[in-house]
Amino acid sequence: MKKSEVTRKFITWLDSWLDQANVGDKLLSIKELSANYYISEKTIHTILHQYAIDKKVLRIQGKGTIKITDNYTIYQQVIKSPNRLKSVDSLSNLVRNLIYSGELKHGEALPTVKYLTRRFRVSSKTTVNTLKLLEKEGHVTKVGRSYWIGSLKNQIHPSGKKRVYLFIRNEEELSNIFRGSALGHAFRKMEDVLGSSGHLLQYAFLDSLEQLVKNWHESDEYPYGCIMYGLDHTDLDRIQEPLARIAALGKRRRMPLVIDWGGTADPRLPGGAFLFPRANIGTTVARTLARFLTAKKFGAAVFFMDFRNLYRNPTGIIAFYDFIRFRTELKHVAPGFAYRLAMLEMSAEEAARPLSAYVREDFLARPLDKYEPVPASAVAAEIRYHQGAAAAFDAYAECGCWVFQRDHHAKEALDWARARKKAVPRDLSIISLESDPAYYHHGFTRCEPDWEGAGYLMAHVVVGDIPIERTSKGFVRVRARVVEKLTSR
C-alpha cells in the first residue's frame, strides 16, 4: 500500500474515532498507532499536531492524546492540571457540558460545595459563585443548602399537561414498547422524564398521522412534540409527506419531531428531525468494544452468536450485521486483530448451506466495506458453525477472549472453564453483549448502549430545556459503555 493511502486510512480512522469518542477519552499511544497502521511515528506526530491546532485533541507530554472540542475547553484545564480549575467560567462550563450530555440529569443533586471545592482545588468563593451563575441561568436550583439540576418547580408541580404524540404501527407494538427489548429501558426513561416535566404521552397509530396533521392545522392547536417508534423505509412510503409537514411546523412552533429509526440512511427523512438510528447504536457498541479490547492488549477474540437470533434477538439490537460491524471496527483499529465468529445452535443441514443463503451480500457490504472494500469470502472464512456450544468452546480453547451475544451462552462458557480449571479472567476473559438481570450475579463484563441515557435525551429533545449533542451527521449521540466486572482482565 502506498504511503499516501496508509496516511489517508489513518486519518479516516482518526476522524471516525473523534466522532464517536467521549470528550476526555484517551487515544492509543503513538507507538501503538504506528504499529497498527504501519505508519511512522513522525507522521502520526505531525497529524496529531494539526488536530491539536484545530482544537480537536489535546496532547499532553507523558500523558497522551485526549479528545476535546471547542465547547469543552474546560477539559484542557482539567487535564493539564488534574483536579484543578482556576475560574468560575471553567467550572460552570464543566457542569453545563455534563448536563447537556445527560451525565448529570435533571432532578439529581449536585455534590456539596465542600466536595466541589476540594475536588477541583478551587476556593469556596469560586464554587459558590459558579453555582449562583448556574442558578441564574436556570441550570440548577437551590433547595436549602443543596443545589439540584434543573428547575424543581416543573418537576414537583408541572404546569398543566402538555400533549406529546407517540406513534406506533399497531396494538402489538403498543403492548411491547416499554418491554420486550432493551429499547424498553429507553422508552420507560423517556416517559418518566416527560411526565416529571408536565408532558403527557398520547398514543396514536401511524395510519392516523395524516388526518391528525390536518386537524392540527385546521384548529391551530398543536402538540408539544411527536415521537415515531421504530420507523423504517416501508413506513416512509406512506407517511413521508405528513412527516415533512411536522418537521416544518416544528421549526416555527417549537414542535420537535423525534424519530426512532430502524433503517439505514434515507434521503426521504425530513430535515430538522431528531434521529435516533438503531443501526448507529450497533456501530457505537462496536467501536466502544473495539477500543476496550485493543486497550486491554487483546490480539484475538471469538464472538459467539446464536443462529436462532441471526436477524434479531431479545436485546433488539445486536444481530448478525452488528457482528460484522465488530469485525470492521476491530480491523480498522488493529489491522492484525484475529477475529472469529462462532455460529451456535445450527443443525448439520443449516451448517452445510453457504453464508449467502442467510445473508444478502449487498446488505453485508454496508458494514463490511465501511473503510475499505472487503470480499464476503473473507468473512465466510472466519465463521465456523457448531451444533452445540460445548463443541465450539473446545474448538477455541486457546483464545483468551470470548464475546457472547447471549448471557446464557456466557454462563455455559463460565461452567466450561471451571470444569477444565481455566481461571476466569486470568486465562479466559468473558464479555457479554446482553444485559439479562437473571445473570447479573455471575458478574459478566458487558458492553451495552446507555439505554437510559438515550431515553433521557429523547425526552429532553421534546422538553427543549437543554441543547442536545449530535454526531457530525446530525444524529442524536447515543453512547455505549463497557461495564467491567469479574470476567475480564
ZIRA-V28999 format. One record per residue. RES is the residue in one small letter. SS is DSSP state (@ for helix, = for strand, . for the rest). OMEGA is omega in degrees with one decimal (* if undefined). NEAR is the number of other C-alpha atoms within 10 Angstrom. Layout:
{{RES	SS	OMEGA	NEAR} {RES	SS	OMEGA	NEAR}}
This chain:
{{m	.	-179.4	6} {k	.	-177.9	6} {k	@	-178.8	11} {s	@	179.1	10} {e	@	178.0	10} {v	@	179.7	14} {t	@	179.1	18} {r	@	179.8	11} {k	@	179.1	15} {f	@	-179.9	22} {i	@	176.8	15} {t	@	178.7	13} {w	@	-178.2	17} {l	@	177.1	16} {d	@	179.2	13} {s	@	178.9	15} {w	@	-179.9	19} {l	@	-179.7	20} {d	@	-174.4	15} {q	@	-174.8	19} {a	.	173.8	21} {n	.	174.9	15} {v	.	-176.9	17} {g	.	177.6	18} {d	.	-176.6	14} {k	=	177.7	19} {l	.	173.0	20} {l	.	-178.9	17} {s	.	178.4	14} {i	@	-178.7	18} {k	@	179.5	12} {e	@	178.6	16} {l	@	179.3	18} {s	@	-180.0	17} {a	@	-177.4	15} {n	@	-173.1	18} {y	@	177.4	19} {y	.	-177.5	15} {i	.	-174.1	17} {s	.	178.0	15} {e	@	178.8	16} {k	@	179.0	11} {t	@	179.5	13} {i	@	176.7	18} {h	@	-178.6	13} {t	@	-179.3	11} {i	@	-178.6	15} {l	@	176.6	20} {h	@	178.9	15} {q	@	177.9	12} {y	@	177.0	17} {a	@	176.6	17} {i	@	179.4	10} {d	.	179.1	12} {k	.	174.2	17} {k	.	177.9	18} {v	=	174.6	25} {l	=	-179.6	25} {r	=	-177.1	20} {i	=	-177.5	12} {q	.	178.9	8} {g	.	-177.2	6} {k	.	175.8	11} {g	=	-177.0	13} {t	=	-172.9	20} {i	=	178.6	23} {k	=	169.8	24} {i	.	170.4	23} {t	.	178.2	17} {d	@	-177.9	10} {n	@	-176.5	12} {y	@	-179.2	20} {t	.	177.9	15} {i	@	-174.8	22} {y	@	176.7	23} {q	@	-179.0	22} {q	@	-179.8	16} {v	@	-174.2	18} {i	@	179.7	17} {k	@	178.7	15} {s	.	-171.1	12} {p	.	175.5	13} {n	.	-178.3	15} {r	.	175.0	18} {l	.	-169.3	25} {k	.	-175.8	16} {s	.	175.2	16} {v	@	180.0	17} {d	@	-178.3	14} {s	@	-177.5	19} {l	@	179.7	24} {s	@	176.8	20} {n	@	179.3	19} {l	@	-178.2	17} {v	@	178.9	20} {r	@	-176.2	18} {n	@	175.0	19} {l	@	176.4	14} {i	@	-177.3	20} {y	@	-179.4	17} {s	.	179.7	21} {g	.	178.5	20} {e	.	168.1	12} {l	.	-171.4	18} {k	.	177.9	19} {h	.	-179.4	21} {g	.	178.0	18} {e	.	179.4	13} {a	=	171.4	17} {l	.	172.7	19} {p	.	-178.0	13} {t	.	177.0	12} {v	@	-179.0	19} {k	@	-179.4	12} {y	@	-178.4	13} {l	@	-180.0	19} {t	@	-179.7	20} {r	@	-176.1	14} {r	@	-175.9	14} {f	@	173.7	17} {r	.	175.2	15} {v	.	177.3	18} {s	.	177.2	16} {s	@	177.6	15} {k	@	177.6	12} {t	@	179.7	19} {t	@	-179.2	24} {v	@	178.8	16} {n	@	176.2	16} {t	@	-178.5	20} {l	@	177.0	23} {k	@	177.7	18} {l	@	179.5	16} {l	@	177.6	20} {e	@	178.5	18} {k	@	179.2	11} {e	@	-179.4	11} {g	.	-179.4	13} {h	.	179.7	22} {v	=	177.1	27} {t	=	179.1	23} {k	=	175.6	17} {v	=	-173.8	10} {g	.	177.4	6} {r	.	-175.7	7} {s	=	174.5	13} {y	=	-177.0	22} {w	=	-178.6	20} {i	=	176.3	21} {g	.	178.8	25} {s	.	-179.8	18} {l	@	-179.2	19} {k	@	-178.8	11} {n	@	-179.5	13} {q	@	-179.6	17} {i	@	179.3	12} {h	.	-179.5	11} {p	.	-178.7	15} {s	.	177.6	12} {g	.	175.6	11} {k	.	-176.4	13} {k	=	-175.6	19} {r	=	172.5	17} {v	=	-177.6	22} {y	=	172.7	20} {l	=	-174.6	20} {f	=	175.9	24} {i	=	-177.4	20} {r	.	-171.9	17} {n	.	-177.3	12} {e	@	178.8	11} {e	@	176.5	9} {e	@	-179.5	16} {l	@	-179.0	17} {s	@	-175.5	10} {n	@	-170.7	12} {i	.	-178.5	20} {f	.	176.2	17} {r	.	175.0	15} {g	.	176.3	14} {s	.	178.4	15} {a	.	177.5	21} {l	@	177.0	22} {g	@	177.1	19} {h	@	-179.0	19} {a	@	-176.5	24} {f	@	173.9	22} {r	@	178.3	18} {k	@	179.4	21} {m	@	-179.3	23} {e	@	179.1	19} {d	@	-177.9	15} {v	@	178.1	23} {l	@	-179.6	24} {g	@	-179.6	17} {s	@	178.8	17} {s	.	177.2	25} {g	.	178.9	18} {h	=	-177.3	24} {l	=	177.7	19} {l	=	174.3	19} {q	=	-172.5	13} {y	=	178.9	14} {a	=	178.6	18} {f	=	-180.0	16} {l	@	-178.9	19} {d	@	-178.7	15} {s	@	-173.0	12} {l	@	-176.5	18} {e	@	-179.7	17} {q	@	179.1	11} {l	@	178.5	15} {v	@	177.3	16} {k	@	-179.9	13} {n	@	179.3	13} {w	@	-178.6	12} {h	@	-177.8	12} {e	@	-177.5	10} {s	@	-175.7	8} {d	.	175.2	8} {e	.	-172.4	9} {y	.	174.6	21} {p	.	-179.2	16} {y	.	177.8	20} {g	=	177.0	24} {c	=	-179.4	25} {i	=	-179.4	22} {m	=	-175.5	20} {y	=	170.2	21} {g	=	178.4	19} {l	=	172.4	18} {d	.	-173.3	17} {h	@	-178.2	16} {t	@	178.3	9} {d	@	-177.9	13} {l	@	179.7	15} {d	@	-175.3	10} {r	@	-177.5	14} {i	@	-177.3	15} {q	@	-177.2	15} {e	@	178.7	13} {p	@	176.1	18} {l	@	179.2	24} {a	@	179.3	18} {r	@	177.5	14} {i	@	-179.7	23} {a	@	179.0	22} {a	@	177.5	19} {l	@	-177.5	17} {g	@	-179.8	19} {k	@	-177.0	13} {r	@	-170.1	9} {r	@	-177.0	13} {r	.	175.8	17} {m	.	-173.1	22} {p	=	176.2	26} {l	=	179.5	27} {v	=	-177.7	23} {i	=	168.9	24} {d	=	-167.2	17} {w	=	-178.1	21} {g	.	-177.1	17} {g	.	174.8	15} {t	.	-177.3	13} {a	.	-177.8	12} {d	.	-177.5	10} {p	.	-179.3	7} {r	.	177.3	13} {l	.	-173.7	17} {p	.	174.2	20} {g	.	-179.3	14} {g	.	178.3	16} {a	.	175.5	23} {f	=	-173.7	23} {l	=	170.8	21} {f	=	-175.5	24} {p	=	-178.7	22} {r	@	179.1	20} {a	@	178.2	19} {n	@	178.4	20} {i	@	176.0	23} {g	@	178.4	22} {t	@	179.0	23} {t	@	177.4	24} {v	@	-179.5	26} {a	@	-179.4	25} {r	@	179.4	26} {t	@	179.8	23} {l	@	178.7	24} {a	@	178.2	23} {r	@	-178.7	21} {f	@	-177.0	15} {l	@	179.9	18} {t	@	177.8	17} {a	@	178.9	14} {k	.	176.0	11} {k	.	173.0	9} {f	.	176.5	16} {g	.	-179.0	17} {a	=	176.2	17} {a	=	174.2	21} {v	=	178.2	22} {f	=	-177.3	20} {f	=	-176.6	25} {m	=	177.8	24} {d	=	-178.3	21} {f	@	179.9	22} {r	@	177.2	12} {n	@	-176.4	17} {l	.	-174.4	15} {y	.	179.6	15} {r	.	175.2	14} {n	.	-174.4	18} {p	.	176.9	15} {t	.	179.2	19} {g	.	-174.8	15} {i	.	-169.1	24} {i	.	179.7	27} {a	.	-171.1	20} {f	@	-176.7	22} {y	@	176.8	23} {d	@	176.3	20} {f	@	174.1	19} {i	@	174.8	20} {r	@	176.6	25} {f	@	-179.9	25} {r	@	-177.4	23} {t	@	-177.4	25} {e	@	179.0	26} {l	@	179.9	25} {k	@	179.8	17} {h	@	179.0	22} {v	@	-177.2	22} {a	.	-175.0	20} {p	.	-178.4	15} {g	.	-176.9	14} {f	.	-179.5	18} {a	=	-178.1	16} {y	=	174.7	18} {r	=	178.4	21} {l	=	178.0	23} {a	=	-179.8	22} {m	=	-174.6	23} {l	=	174.2	23} {e	.	177.6	18} {m	.	174.5	16} {s	.	179.6	13} {a	@	-179.8	11} {e	@	179.8	7} {e	@	-178.1	15} {a	@	-178.0	17} {a	@	-178.7	10} {r	.	178.9	10} {p	.	179.9	10} {l	@	-178.5	16} {s	@	177.7	11} {a	@	-176.3	9} {y	.	-173.2	11} {v	.	177.0	14} {r	.	-175.3	10} {e	@	179.3	14} {d	@	175.5	10} {f	@	179.9	10} {l	@	-176.2	18} {a	@	-175.9	16} {r	@	177.1	14} {p	@	-173.9	21} {l	@	-174.4	23} {d	.	-173.8	14} {k	.	-176.1	13} {y	.	177.9	15} {e	.	-178.4	10} {p	.	177.4	10} {v	.	-179.4	14} {p	.	178.7	13} {a	@	-179.6	16} {s	@	178.5	9} {a	@	178.0	9} {v	@	-179.3	17} {a	@	-180.0	14} {a	.	-178.5	10} {e	.	-177.4	13} {i	=	173.4	16} {r	=	-175.4	15} {y	=	-175.9	20} {h	.	177.5	20} {q	.	-179.3	16} {g	.	-176.9	14} {a	@	-175.9	21} {a	@	179.1	14} {a	@	178.8	13} {a	@	179.6	19} {f	@	178.7	20} {d	@	-176.8	10} {a	@	-176.2	13} {y	.	-175.6	15} {a	.	-176.3	15} {e	.	-179.5	10} {c	.	-174.0	18} {g	.	-179.1	19} {c	=	178.3	23} {w	=	-179.8	23} {v	=	-171.7	22} {f	=	174.0	22} {q	.	-174.3	23} {r	.	-179.0	22} {d	@	-177.0	22} {h	@	174.7	15} {h	@	175.1	19} {a	@	177.1	24} {k	@	177.2	17} {e	@	178.9	14} {a	@	178.5	20} {l	@	177.7	21} {d	@	178.8	13} {w	@	-178.6	16} {a	@	-179.8	17} {r	@	-179.8	12} {a	@	-179.6	9} {r	.	177.2	8} {k	.	171.5	10} {k	.	-178.1	15} {a	.	175.1	13} {v	.	12.8	17} {p	.	-174.6	16} {r	.	-178.7	11} {d	.	-175.1	16} {l	.	174.1	21} {s	=	-179.7	22} {i	=	-178.6	25} {i	=	179.6	28} {s	=	176.7	26} {l	.	178.6	23} {e	.	-179.9	23} {s	.	-178.7	18} {d	.	-178.6	14} {p	@	-179.5	8} {a	@	-177.2	9} {y	@	-178.1	14} {y	@	-174.1	12} {h	@	177.6	7} {h	@	175.1	14} {g	.	179.6	15} {f	.	166.1	25} {t	=	-176.8	21} {r	=	174.8	22} {c	=	-172.5	22} {e	=	171.8	25} {p	=	174.5	22} {d	.	-174.0	18} {w	@	-179.9	22} {e	@	176.0	20} {g	@	178.0	22} {a	@	178.9	24} {g	@	178.0	25} {y	@	-179.3	25} {l	@	176.7	28} {m	@	-179.5	28} {a	@	-175.5	26} {h	@	167.0	20} {v	@	-179.4	20} {v	@	-178.6	22} {v	@	174.8	21} {g	.	-175.9	13} {d	.	177.3	14} {i	.	173.6	17} {p	.	-178.0	14} {i	.	-178.7	17} {e	.	179.1	16} {r	=	174.9	16} {t	.	179.5	12} {s	.	178.6	12} {k	.	176.9	8} {g	.	178.2	14} {f	=	173.3	15} {v	=	-173.1	22} {r	.	174.5	24} {v	.	-173.9	26} {r	.	172.8	20} {a	=	-177.5	25} {r	=	169.7	16} {v	=	178.2	19} {v	=	-177.7	15} {e	.	178.6	14} {k	.	-168.6	15} {l	.	-167.5	15} {t	.	176.5	21} {s	.	-178.2	22} {r	.	*	15}}
